[in-house]
């Protein structure tokens, strides 16, 4: 495990829980080592999460002969080096999103993983929310007909305080982009997962707070050179149109993600803050019975749910990561394929190409086509 904070804790929990609920597990994770730059904190994390040892140098973790899977939850500028090194050492890789700060980095990681023949997956965990997976099932079955429109918004408010320090997330050098890559990457991936490839996009972005206190010296401020919010229009290669937006400046929105898919025969709606529910409308119902219906996605035959609790007993945000880890270990154990249910490094690259196209369109003020990944 590379990293011990938010994602380190979330992923470590998933490794611990997966063999308990997905029993018998495809493989039982053994938590060998965790790495982080602050010795006191990473040592504590090793004890807290159950790792056998810790490192303050990621190179030593990747070189550890007992490590077979590397989970990279480090900041965005620390994805490329460890992932390429892990691939070259023959280790399977799960990496947080966005895969790279730009498509060039993602392409390098993809090529290294493919050359080494290792399994590779990007942690787009919302693919593994049961309601999202059920939505895909409805779409693939043609329940809402041909998809015409897709819209998604991912909104948070944690950056509104101007005294929030200028951490790595506010610097292009370390993050690549702001809300666009941090939150937008998720809904870009979900748009591809649910609807298909994006052929062109045009967007706008805004930085609301241009300078923030430096982490080491709050009396001084440093420039913020990434976006706080973005809005983009998209054209899908299959003919649908859509909109994507993300912001870290929406008061009261802690972790709000809203998705709507509209087709010729119906519509689907999903709200992450009510992640056990899926809204469905169908023109196929009798006219006196038409209207949006809310499905409580807790039935045993719903995706993943049969592994958890009896019907009506809801699950939470962290459970999507348990499903994600289960899928990855199942793929490794049986030498299966990560795609199409999981996001491979190819999917990570495609998401980064859309991000780049949005950035280009902001400058050019015209429609831009994402680079075609080879």
C-alpha positions in Angstrom: 0.0 0.0 0.0 1.4 3.3 -1.1 -0.1 6.0 1.1 -1.8 5.9 4.5 -4.4 8.7 4.6 -7.8 8.8 3.0 -7.3 6.2 0.3 -4.8 4.2 2.3 -7.4 3.7 5.0 -10.3 3.1 2.6 -8.4 0.5 0.5 -6.9 -1.2 3.6 -10.4 -1.6 5.0 -11.5 -3.2 1.7 -8.7 -5.8 1.8 -9.7 -6.7 5.3 -13.4 -7.0 4.6 -13.4 -8.7 1.2 -12.5 -12.3 2.4 -15.1 -12.1 5.2 -18.1 -11.3 2.9 -16.9 -12.7 -0.4 -16.4 -16.2 1.1 -14.6 -18.2 0.0 -12.5 -15.4 -1.4 -10.7 -15.8 -4.8 -7.5 -15.0 -2.9 -6.9 -13.8 0.7 -4.9 -10.6 0.7 -1.9 -10.6 3.0 -1.0 -7.1 4.1 2.8 -7.1 3.7 3.9 -3.5 3.7 2.7 0.1 3.6 4.8 3.2 2.6 4.5 6.8 3.5 6.9 9.7 3.8 6.3 10.5 7.5 7.7 7.7 9.6 5.6 8.2 12.7 2.4 8.3 10.8 3.2 5.4 8.5 4.4 3.3 11.4 1.1 4.0 13.2 -0.8 3.1 10.0 0.9 -0.2 9.7 -0.2 -1.2 13.1 -3.7 0.3 12.7 -4.4 -1.3 9.3 -2.6 -4.6 9.9 0.5 -4.4 7.7 3.5 -6.5 8.7 6.0 -3.7 8.1 6.4 -0.1 6.8 8.7 1.9 4.6 9.3 5.6 4.2 10.7 5.0 0.7 8.3 3.7 -2.0 11.1 2.2 -3.9 11.8 -0.3 -1.1 8.2 -1.3 -0.9 8.0 -1.9 -4.7 11.3 -3.9 -4.5 10.1 -6.1 -1.6 10.0 -9.7 -2.9 6.9 -10.5 -0.8 4.8 -7.8 -2.4 2.8 -9.1 -5.3 0.2 -6.4 -5.7 1.0 -2.7 -5.4 -1.9 -0.4 -4.5 -1.0 3.2 -5.3 -2.9 5.8 -3.4 -0.2 8.5 -3.5 -0.8 12.1 -4.9 -1.1 12.3 -8.6 2.5 13.2 -9.3 3.5 9.9 -7.6 1.5 7.6 -9.9 3.9 7.3 -12.8 7.2 6.3 -11.1 5.9 3.7 -8.7 3.4 2.2 -11.2 6.0 1.8 -13.9 8.5 0.3 -11.5 5.9 -2.1 -10.1 5.1 -3.3 -13.6 8.7 -3.8 -14.5 9.0 -5.9 -11.3 6.1 -8.1 -12.4 3.6 -6.8 -9.8 -0.1 -6.3 -10.3 -1.2 -2.7 -9.9 -4.3 -0.9 -8.5 -3.9 2.9 -8.9 -6.0 5.7 -7.7 -7.5 8.2 -10.2 -6.7 10.2 -12.2 -4.2 7.7 -13.5 -1.8 10.3 -14.7 -1.5 14.1 -14.6 -1.7 14.0 -18.4 -2.3 11.4 -21.1 1.5 11.0 -21.7 1.9 9.7 -18.1 -1.1 7.4 -18.4 0.2 6.0 -21.7 3.6 5.2 -20.2 1.9 3.3 -17.3 -0.3 1.4 -19.7 2.6 0.4 -21.9 4.7 -0.7 -18.9 1.8 -2.8 -17.5 1.0 -4.4 -20.9 4.6 -5.2 -21.6 5.0 -6.9 -18.2 1.8 -8.8 -18.6 0.5 -7.7 -15.2 -3.1 -7.0 -14.2 -3.8 -3.3 -14.0 -6.8 -1.4 -12.7 -7.7 2.3 -11.9 -9.7 2.8 -8.7 -12.8 4.2 -10.3 -14.8 2.8 -7.4 -18.2 4.1 -8.5 -18.4 1.4 -11.2 -18.8 -1.0 -8.2 -21.8 0.7 -6.6 -24.7 -1.8 -6.9 -27.1 0.8 -8.1 -24.7 2.0 -10.8 -24.1 -1.5 -11.9 -27.9 -2.1 -12.0 -28.3 1.1 -14.1 -25.8 -0.4 -16.6 -27.7 -3.6 -16.7 -30.9 -1.7 -17.6 -29.1 0.3 -20.3 -27.5 -2.8 -21.8 -30.8 -4.6 -21.8 -32.4 -1.7 -23.7 -34.8 -1.0 -20.9 -34.7 2.8 -21.6 -34.2 2.4 -25.3 -31.4 4.2 -27.2 -29.5 6.6 -25.0 -30.0 10.2 -26.1 -28.7 12.3 -23.2 -26.3 11.9 -20.2 -25.7 14.5 -17.5 -23.6 14.3 -14.4 -22.6 16.7 -11.6 -20.1 16.0 -8.9 -20.2 18.7 -6.3 -18.3 19.3 -3.0 -17.7 22.4 -0.8 -14.5 21.7 1.2 -12.4 24.2 -0.8 -14.6 27.2 -0.1 -12.7 28.3 3.0 -9.9 30.6 1.7 -7.8 29.5 4.6 -7.6 25.9 3.4 -3.9 25.4 2.8 -2.4 25.1 -0.7 -1.9 21.4 -0.6 -0.9 19.3 -3.6 -4.5 19.3 -4.9 -4.2 23.1 -5.7 -1.1 22.9 -7.8 -0.9 21.9 -11.4 2.6 20.5 -11.0 1.4 17.9 -8.5 -2.3 17.4 -9.4 -2.5 18.0 -13.1 -5.8 19.8 -12.7 -8.3 20.8 -10.0 -11.9 19.7 -9.8 -11.6 18.5 -13.3 -9.3 15.7 -12.5 -10.2 15.2 -8.9 -14.0 14.9 -9.3 -14.5 15.2 -13.0 -12.4 12.0 -13.7 -15.1 10.0 -11.9 -18.0 11.2 -13.9 -16.0 11.1 -17.1 -15.3 7.4 -16.4 -19.0 6.7 -15.5 -20.1 8.4 -18.8 -17.9 6.0 -20.8 -18.9 3.0 -18.6 -22.6 3.7 -19.0 -22.9 5.4 -22.4 -19.7 5.0 -24.5 -16.8 7.0 -25.9 -16.8 10.8 -25.9 -16.0 12.1 -29.4 -15.8 15.8 -28.7 -16.1 18.3 -25.8 -16.1 22.0 -25.1 -15.8 23.5 -21.6 -15.3 26.4 -19.2 -13.5 26.5 -15.9 -13.0 28.9 -13.1 -10.6 29.4 -10.2 -12.4 31.3 -7.4 -9.5 31.5 -4.9 -6.3 32.4 -6.6 -4.0 32.1 -3.6 -3.9 30.0 -0.5 -1.8 29.8 2.7 1.4 27.7 2.3 1.2 24.5 4.4 4.6 25.1 6.0 4.1 28.8 6.6 0.4 30.0 6.8 1.6 33.6 7.0 2.6 33.3 3.3 0.4 32.5 0.3 1.0 30.6 -2.9 -0.7 30.7 -6.2 -3.5 28.3 -7.1 -3.1 27.3 -10.7 -5.8 24.7 -11.1 -9.6 25.0 -11.5 -12.0 25.1 -8.7 -15.0 24.3 -11.0 -15.6 23.2 -14.5 -18.6 22.7 -16.8 -18.3 20.8 -20.2 -20.6 19.7 -23.0 -19.9 16.4 -24.6 -20.8 14.6 -27.8 -20.7 10.8 -27.6 -19.6 8.8 -30.6 -22.8 6.8 -30.4 -24.9 9.9 -31.0 -25.9 10.9 -27.5 -25.1 14.3 -26.1 -24.4 15.3 -22.5 -23.0 17.6 -19.8 -20.4 17.2 -17.1 -19.7 19.5 -14.2 -17.7 19.4 -11.0 -17.0 21.9 -8.3 -15.3 22.1 -4.9 -17.2 25.4 -4.2 -20.8 24.3 -3.8 -22.0 25.2 -0.3 -23.7 22.4 1.5 -22.7 19.8 -1.0 -20.4 17.4 0.9 -20.1 14.6 -1.7 -23.0 15.1 -4.1 -22.9 13.1 -7.3 -26.0 13.2 -9.6 -26.2 11.2 -12.8 -29.1 11.1 -15.3 -29.4 9.0 -18.4 -32.3 9.6 -20.8 -33.3 7.3 -23.6 -36.0 6.9 -26.2 -38.0 4.6 -23.8 -37.2 5.9 -20.4 -34.8 7.5 -17.9 -32.5 6.5 -15.0 -31.4 8.7 -12.1 -28.8 8.1 -9.4 -27.7 10.2 -6.4 -24.5 9.1 -4.6 -25.7 10.5 -1.4 -28.6 8.0 -1.6 -26.4 5.2 -3.1 -28.8 2.4 -2.3 -31.5 3.9 -4.6 -32.0 3.9 -8.3 -34.7 6.1 -10.0 -36.2 4.5 -13.1 -38.9 5.8 -15.5 -40.3 3.7 -18.4 -42.6 4.6 -21.2 -43.5 1.0 -21.4 -45.7 1.3 -18.3 -49.4 1.9 -18.7 -50.2 5.6 -18.9 -52.0 5.5 -15.5 -48.9 3.9 -13.9 -46.2 6.1 -15.4 -43.8 8.0 -13.2 -40.4 7.7 -11.7 -40.0 4.7 -9.4 -37.3 4.3 -6.8 -35.8 0.9 -6.6 -34.1 0.1 -3.3 -31.1 -1.8 -4.5 -30.8 -4.3 -1.6 -32.3 -7.4 -3.1 -30.1 -10.6 -3.1 -30.2 -10.7 -6.9 -29.0 -7.2 -7.3 -25.3 -6.7 -8.2 -23.0 -7.6 -5.2 -25.8 -7.2 -2.6 -26.2 -11.0 -2.0 -22.8 -11.0 -0.3 -23.9 -8.5 2.4 -27.1 -8.3 4.4 -30.8 -9.3 4.1 -33.0 -7.2 1.8 -33.6 -3.6 3.0 -30.3 -3.4 5.0 -28.4 -0.7 3.2 -24.7 -0.6 2.5 -22.4 2.4 2.4 -19.7 4.3 0.4 -16.9 2.1 1.5 -18.5 -1.1 0.2 -17.9 -0.2 -3.4 -14.2 -0.5 -2.7 -14.7 -3.9 -1.2 -16.4 -4.9 -4.5 -13.5 -3.3 -6.4 -10.9 -5.3 -4.5 -12.9 -8.5 -4.9 -13.1 -8.0 -8.7 -9.3 -7.3 -8.9 -8.3 -10.3 -6.8 -10.7 -12.5 -8.7 -9.2 -11.4 -12.0 -5.7 -12.1 -10.6 -6.6 -15.5 -9.2 -8.2 -16.9 -12.3 -6.1 -14.9 -14.8 -9.2 -13.1 -16.1 -9.8 -9.7 -17.6 -10.2 -6.5 -15.6 -12.4 -5.0 -18.4 -15.2 -4.3 -19.0 -16.5 -4.2 -15.5 -13.3 -2.7 -13.9 -11.4 0.3 -15.3 -8.0 -0.7 -16.8 -5.1 1.6 -17.4 -6.5 2.0 -20.9 -9.7 3.4 -19.3 -7.6 5.7 -17.1 -5.8 6.9 -20.3 -9.1 7.6 -22.0 -10.4 9.6 -19.1 -7.2 11.7 -19.0 -7.6 12.3 -22.8 -11.0 13.7 -22.2 -9.7 15.9 -19.3 -7.0 17.2 -21.7 -9.6 17.9 -24.4 -11.6 19.9 -21.9 -8.5 21.9 -20.9 -7.7 22.5 -24.6 -11.2 23.7 -25.3 -11.1 26.2 -22.4 -8.1 27.8 -24.1 -9.2 27.5 -27.7 -12.9 28.2 -27.0 -14.0 25.6 -29.5 -14.9 21.9 -29.6 -11.9 19.5 -29.1 -11.7 15.8 -29.7 -9.9 13.6 -27.1 -6.8 12.0 -28.5 -7.4 8.5 -29.8 -5.6 6.0 -27.5 -3.7 3.3 -29.3 
